[in-house]
Amino acid sequence: MPNRHRRTASVLVALFGAALILSSCGGQPSAVAPRRRRPAGTSSPTAAAANSTSPSSTAAAASPTSSSTSAPTSTTAAVAAASTTRPESAPTSSVAAVPSASPTEAVGDLPQTTALPSGNSPQFVAAMHALFSAISSGVARRAMVAFFPESAYLRLKAISDPAADYRSRLVADYDADIAAAHRFLGPAAARASFAAVTVPAGEAAWIPPGYCYNSIGYWHDPGARLDYRVGGQLRSIGIASLISWRGEWYVVHLGAVLRSSGGGIVDSPAVGAGVPGAPGGC
């Protein structure tokens, strides 16, 4: 056969074979995506997926939404995304916050803590404002926010009837001391204003359970000073005893801890800041 006929036969055989291949694929060949150049030093995503034994890699390979024609996702990028994603339910702090009382729950219904109170906490300073408002006005009920909570006292005191003791002794003495302080201010009460409260931090002492007829421990600080001003002059009176509940100070005795007779008492009134009371007591 001449060479020209041999070349023609070879071309016809090649065309016939190509036609058979196209018919078996069921249509036109798809476009081939351009090859993407990987950064130097990185491994092939396909090889990384094949060599990985982690459950996440297996799940990604078996995902029904994956396509064999889509560009492979970088394993490094997937790991970085997973490590920076925080679930919506994740806490914002690893330190558990101390629960506060709800509007319908008394603070004394919550457990005591060993936290040492601050004499500058917003709650305590606001309570001291309320205490002096009660003293300057003579309306004792305004100061109950500064007084040790009854629900806490019922849990703390290891005596036969703590509720009666709270109302007939502690609250009665507190009201009488506020009335005595109001009388002490006299006509200046209308012009008096709260200035500050000073709590001698170095005198605070932890009173463990079993002392002073108490079943729960608490912090005790005697001799705090309540400062006020009259016409620009600084004056002060003492607060006989503060005790703690859940990291806050509360008044438990205003004028005195021990009393020889009935009636209200003003604790160590002074011009100026005065001197904190002596340490001790419970």
Stockholm file with secondary structure:
# STOCKHOLM 1.0

chainA/1-282         MPNRHRRTASVLVALFGAALILSSCGGQPSAVAPRRRRPAGTSSPTAAAANSTSPSSTAAAASPTSSSTSAPTSTTAAVAAASTTRPESAPTSSVAAVPSASPTEAVGDLPQTTALPSGNSPQFVAAMHALFSAISSGVARRAMVAFFPESAYLRLKAISDPAADYRSRLVADYDADIAAAHRFLGPAAARASFAAVTVPAGEAAWIPPGYCYNSIGYWHDPGARLDYRVGGQLRSIGIASLISWRGEWYVVHLGAVLRSSGGGIVDSPAVGAGVPGAPGGC
#=GR chainA/1-282 SS CCHHHHHHHHHHHHHHHHHHHHHHHTSCCCCCCCCCCCCTTCCCHHHHHHHCCSHHHHHHHHCTTCCTTSCCCCHHHHHHHHHHCCCTTSCSCSSCCCCCCCTTSCGGGSCCCCCCCCTTCHHHHHHHHHHHHHHHHTCGGGGGGGBCCHHHHHHHBCSSCHHHHIIIIIIHHHHHHHHHHHHHHGGGGGTEEEEEEECCGGGCEEECTTSTTBSSCEEEEEEEEEEEEETTEEEEEEEEEEEEETTEEEEEESSCSSCSSSSCCCCCCEESSCCCCCSCCC
#=GC SS_cons         CCHHHHHHHHHHHHHHHHHHHHHHHTSCCCCCCCCCCCCTTCCCHHHHHHHCCSHHHHHHHHCTTCCTTSCCCCHHHHHHHHHHCCCTTSCSCSSCCCCCCCTTSCGGGSCCCCCCCCTTCHHHHHHHHHHHHHHHHTCGGGGGGGBCCHHHHHHHBCSSCHHHHIIIIIIHHHHHHHHHHHHHHGGGGGTEEEEEEECCGGGCEEECTTSTTBSSCEEEEEEEEEEEEETTEEEEEEEEEEEEETTEEEEEESSCSSCSSSSCCCCCCEESSCCCCCSCCC
//
